[in-house]
Amino acid sequence: MVVKRQVLVPLGVLAVAIVLWRWPFGGPEPVVELESDVQLCAENLRVIHAALVEYERRTGHAPRGAGVAFLAELVASGVLEDTPASRARLTCPGPGSSAPRANARWSEPDSLGEGDTAYAARDAQRFPLAKFPSGGSELEPLVACDGARGLNHAGCINLLQSDGSVVTLELAALSARGLLAPGATTIQVGPDSPVPELRKLVRP
């Protein structure tokens, strides 16, 4: 009887401890939040960078188009397939963007326009990439969310750089640096952008 008590008492204490540990004192356990559109956008940009690296490996140079044509060369060259999944990767998934046109011909860069991507891309005609991929102090901007038509995300846009890194440019931080006018609600991309990193990109 003594042996049974020596076994049962610790087991009872352990059971109470487990119940108290699992008891939802602070409400239900938090649900893991799904990736935000900013994170999904950053993943798109990393896929684009990997495709750019493969394009350079096959051709010996980076794409030479401008804006949407810069991105479309990835499809026209066969590095990316012209599929709905690829088209979804070639546009920002933010709430300010629209779904890619189902009949867009990404294999024909000249047929594409403003509605086919919510990314602004490198103007490689005016600013050819002398070395790609590049890193260190030689980072070059490649692709960014098209802020000119309104922010694709809440208060920020993503910028893909030539080393594959993705930088999130926040409206508040750019305003604090004096790069944006007080009360600005968008981050302009293109030759007239107040943000130096974005001047080598062009809208679709």
Phi, psi and omega in degrees: 000321180294321181296318179299318181295321180296333179273318186288323182297310178298325179294321178295316179298318180297318180297316178297318180298319180294317179299314180295324181294322182272355183293130185280070181297322184263026183090185181295155179297142181295140177275137179296125183288138177293159179302137178282168179296332177294317179292320178296321177298315180299322178294319175304314183295325177292323176296317178299318180296317179299321178292323177296320178296316179294321178299316179296323180296321183282323188255341183086004178205163176282163176306148185248005179280185179230135178065230183298330178294329176300316179287321185295334178299334178294327178275315182301330181277348182089001177295318173246141176284150177274079182234163176305324180294318178294317179299322179294328178287338185266016176217152180290135181273009183296162183296341180275359182254164179248164180293145178299147177297133181293330183262011178295136182258088183291342178281353177238085186308325182291344182272355185267156181209202189301325184278000187266345175206149175257021174252143166264141185231169184307137170268082185285351175285316179274328183232070180298147179275109181293324181221129179211139350288156180229159181215196180063225182279357183260026181297138179235143176285141182242309185213144176213161173299144182277088182287347184295332180262024183101148183298135177281342178232172181284096173079016181200165169225156177262144178233124175270130179252166189293344177270003180094356179282150177244122181253133176264114179268117183262138181304314183296318181293320179293324176294319179296329178281355180081014181275339180241148178294150178303135180082005179298140181243356179226160176247108183288138177244139178129184185304331182263010182296139175286352180260112185308321183298339187259001185282344180266008180250154176229150178287160177303000000 
